[in-house]
């Protein structure tokens, strides 16, 4: 992505994003000159073009890059000069490393003004230690904005882990899911799936017919002829 193409996608994102509640404002040359005087280094050329041609902040990751001057976009009322004053007052902070984007929980992305290419640095006091909280990230401002021009979150800051070993992060396992049901039946078939409910009224069983005595005609007497009817003296 060329520099002009990057400015075009940033301009389209700023116009559609809700970071600016009103009209998008640009930085003034006077505000940039004053910031360069207070910081002691000129702004990287890409950042200067974005401030003058696209927006005075409110772009990049989560549309949260800070601006410069009085009309700068900011989530707490300060611009890059104010934040640089806070960071540079700490002992050992390198000159020319300017905070431009806050991740949260005191984690910051900083831009190096000493190099015109604009190398990016990360500040994470919750990583290795506060002494080694500042670390280069191996990418420039152009690379960083190419990854986050759509308002997505910036990549995770890499820590040097000098004072203690790097924590081991276990891979995230996907949740267990029950296997899909096999349409082929493997067990016994379903029995009595549609049985009717038993009636509460009990029907007594039918009495079984009595068996005739041995040697006696099983037919009823009224079905026998007089000759076939047994005599009373017969058993």
C-alpha positions as CSV (number, residue, x, y, z in Angstrom):
1,X,0.0,0.0,0.0
2,X,1.5,3.3,-1.0
3,X,1.3,6.4,1.1
4,X,-1.4,8.0,-1.0
5,X,-3.5,4.9,-0.9
6,X,-3.1,4.7,2.9
7,X,-4.3,8.3,3.2
8,X,-7.3,7.5,1.0
9,X,-8.4,4.6,3.2
10,X,-7.8,6.6,6.4
11,X,-9.9,9.4,5.0
12,X,-12.8,7.1,4.1
13,X,-12.6,5.5,7.6
14,X,-12.6,8.9,9.4
15,X,-15.6,10.0,7.4
16,X,-17.6,6.9,8.4
17,X,-16.4,6.4,12.0
18,X,-18.1,8.1,15.0
19,X,-14.8,9.3,16.5
20,X,-15.5,12.9,15.5
21,X,-18.9,14.0,16.8
22,X,-18.8,17.0,14.6
23,X,-17.0,18.0,11.4
24,X,-13.5,16.4,11.0
25,X,-10.9,19.0,11.8
26,X,-7.3,19.2,10.4
27,X,-4.2,20.4,12.3
28,X,-2.8,23.8,11.6
29,X,0.8,24.4,10.5
30,X,1.3,26.6,13.5
31,X,0.2,23.8,15.9
32,X,2.6,21.3,14.2
33,X,5.5,23.8,14.4
34,X,4.8,24.4,18.1
35,X,4.7,20.7,18.8
36,X,8.0,20.1,17.0
37,X,9.6,22.9,19.0
38,X,8.4,21.5,22.3
39,X,9.3,17.9,21.5
40,X,12.6,18.8,20.0
41,X,12.2,16.7,16.8
42,X,10.2,17.2,13.6
43,X,7.1,15.1,13.0
44,X,7.6,12.0,10.8
45,X,6.5,13.0,7.3
46,X,3.6,10.5,7.2
47,X,2.1,11.7,10.4
48,X,2.5,15.3,9.3
49,X,0.5,14.6,6.1
50,X,-2.2,12.8,8.0
51,X,-2.6,15.7,10.4
52,X,-2.8,18.2,7.6
53,X,-4.7,16.3,5.0
54,X,-6.9,13.6,6.7
55,X,-7.7,14.4,10.3
56,X,-6.1,15.8,13.5
57,X,-6.5,12.5,15.3
58,X,-9.3,10.0,15.6
59,X,-7.9,7.5,13.1
60,X,-6.0,4.2,13.3
61,X,-6.7,1.5,15.9
62,X,-10.1,1.9,17.5
63,X,-10.1,5.4,15.8
64,X,-8.0,6.5,18.8
65,X,-4.7,8.1,17.6
66,X,-4.2,11.4,19.3
67,X,-4.0,14.7,17.5
68,X,-1.9,17.9,18.0
69,X,-2.9,21.4,19.1
70,X,-6.0,22.9,20.5
71,X,-8.4,21.2,18.0
72,X,-6.9,17.8,18.4
73,X,-9.0,14.7,18.8
74,X,-8.5,13.2,22.2
75,X,-10.4,11.1,24.6
76,X,-9.3,12.9,27.7
77,X,-8.5,16.4,26.5
78,X,-4.8,16.1,26.0
79,X,-2.7,16.0,22.8
80,X,0.6,14.3,21.9
81,X,2.5,17.2,23.4
82,X,0.8,16.9,26.8
83,X,1.4,13.1,26.9
84,X,5.0,13.5,25.8
85,X,5.5,15.9,28.7
86,X,4.2,13.3,31.1
87,X,6.4,10.5,29.7
88,X,9.6,12.5,29.3
89,X,9.4,13.6,32.9
90,X,10.0,10.0,34.0
91,X,13.7,9.1,34.5
92,X,15.3,7.3,31.7
93,X,12.6,7.9,29.0
94,X,14.4,8.3,25.6
95,X,13.9,11.7,23.9
96,X,11.7,11.8,20.9
97,X,9.5,8.8,21.8
98,X,6.0,10.3,21.7
99,X,2.8,8.4,22.9
100,X,0.1,8.4,20.2
101,X,-2.3,5.7,21.2
102,X,-3.5,4.2,24.5
103,X,-4.4,0.5,24.5
104,X,-5.7,0.6,28.1
105,X,-4.4,-0.4,31.5
106,X,-1.4,2.0,31.1
107,X,-0.3,0.3,27.9
108,X,0.7,2.7,25.1
109,X,2.0,2.8,21.6
110,X,4.7,5.4,21.0
111,X,6.1,6.9,17.8
112,X,9.8,7.7,17.4
113,X,10.3,11.2,16.1
114,X,14.0,10.8,15.8
115,X,13.7,8.6,12.7
116,X,11.7,10.0,9.7
117,X,10.4,6.5,9.0
118,X,8.6,6.6,12.3
119,X,9.4,3.3,14.1
120,X,6.8,2.2,16.6
121,X,7.5,1.4,20.3
122,X,5.4,-0.3,22.9
123,X,5.0,0.6,26.6
124,X,3.6,-2.1,28.9
125,X,4.5,-1.9,32.6
126,X,2.6,-5.1,33.3
127,X,4.9,-7.3,31.2
128,X,8.5,-7.9,32.2
129,X,9.0,-5.0,34.6
130,X,8.7,-1.2,34.7
131,X,12.4,-0.9,33.9
132,X,12.0,-2.8,30.6
133,X,8.4,-1.7,29.9
134,X,9.6,0.2,26.8
135,X,10.5,-2.0,23.8
136,X,10.8,-1.5,20.0
137,X,8.1,-3.4,18.0
138,X,9.9,-3.8,14.6
139,X,7.4,-1.9,12.4
140,X,6.9,1.6,11.2
141,X,4.0,4.0,11.4
142,X,3.0,3.1,7.8
143,X,3.0,-0.6,8.7
144,X,1.1,0.0,11.9
145,X,-1.6,2.1,10.2
146,X,-1.9,-0.4,7.3
147,X,-2.9,-3.0,9.8
148,X,-5.3,-0.8,11.7
149,X,-6.7,1.7,9.1
150,X,-10.2,0.1,9.4
151,X,-10.4,0.8,13.1
152,X,-9.4,-2.6,14.3
153,X,-7.3,-3.2,17.5
154,X,-3.5,-3.0,17.2
155,X,-1.4,-6.0,17.5
156,X,-0.2,-7.2,20.9
157,X,2.9,-5.4,22.2
158,X,6.0,-7.6,22.3
159,X,7.9,-7.5,25.5
160,X,11.7,-8.2,25.9
161,X,11.2,-10.4,29.1
162,X,14.7,-9.6,30.5
163,X,14.0,-9.9,34.2
164,X,11.8,-13.0,34.1
165,X,11.1,-15.8,31.6
166,X,8.3,-15.3,29.1
167,X,5.1,-16.8,30.4
168,X,3.9,-19.9,28.6
169,X,0.4,-19.6,27.2
170,X,-1.5,-22.7,26.6
171,X,-3.3,-23.0,23.3
172,X,-6.9,-22.3,23.4
173,X,-8.9,-25.5,22.9
174,X,-12.2,-25.3,21.1
175,X,-15.2,-26.3,23.3
176,X,-16.1,-30.0,23.1
177,X,-19.0,-30.8,21.0
178,X,-21.0,-34.0,20.9
179,X,-20.6,-35.9,17.6
180,X,-23.5,-35.7,15.2
181,X,-26.1,-38.4,15.5
182,X,-25.6,-41.4,13.1
183,X,-28.7,-41.7,10.9
184,X,-28.0,-45.5,10.6
185,X,-29.7,-47.3,13.5
186,X,-27.2,-49.5,15.4
187,X,-29.2,-50.7,18.3
188,X,-32.5,-52.5,18.7
189,X,-35.5,-50.9,16.9
190,X,-37.8,-48.8,18.9
191,X,-40.6,-50.8,20.4
192,X,-44.0,-49.6,21.3
193,X,-43.2,-46.0,20.3
194,X,-46.9,-45.1,19.9
195,X,-48.5,-47.2,22.7
196,X,-51.8,-46.0,23.9
197,X,-52.3,-45.3,27.5
198,X,-53.8,-48.1,29.4
199,X,-57.4,-47.9,30.4
200,X,-58.1,-47.5,34.1
201,X,-61.1,-49.9,33.9
202,X,-60.0,-53.5,34.3
203,X,-61.8,-56.1,32.2
204,X,-62.0,-59.5,33.9
205,X,-60.7,-62.4,31.9
206,X,-63.2,-64.6,30.1
207,X,-63.7,-67.9,31.9
208,X,-62.3,-70.9,30.1
209,X,-64.9,-73.6,29.0
210,X,-65.0,-76.6,31.2
211,X,-63.5,-79.7,29.8
212,X,-65.9,-82.7,29.4
213,X,-65.3,-85.8,31.5
214,X,-63.3,-88.6,29.8
215,X,-65.6,-90.7,27.6
216,X,-68.4,-88.1,27.5
217,X,-69.5,-86.4,24.3
218,X,-68.3,-82.8,24.5
219,X,-71.4,-81.6,22.6
220,X,-74.3,-80.1,24.7
221,X,-77.1,-82.4,25.5
222,X,-79.7,-80.3,23.5
223,X,-77.7,-80.9,20.4
224,X,-77.8,-84.7,20.8
225,X,-80.5,-87.0,19.4
226,X,-82.5,-89.2,21.7
227,X,-80.4,-92.2,20.7
228,X,-77.2,-90.3,21.4
229,X,-78.3,-88.8,24.7
230,X,-76.7,-90.6,27.6
231,X,-78.9,-92.5,30.1
232,X,-79.1,-91.6,33.7
233,X,-77.5,-94.8,34.7
234,X,-74.5,-94.0,32.6
235,X,-71.8,-92.1,34.1
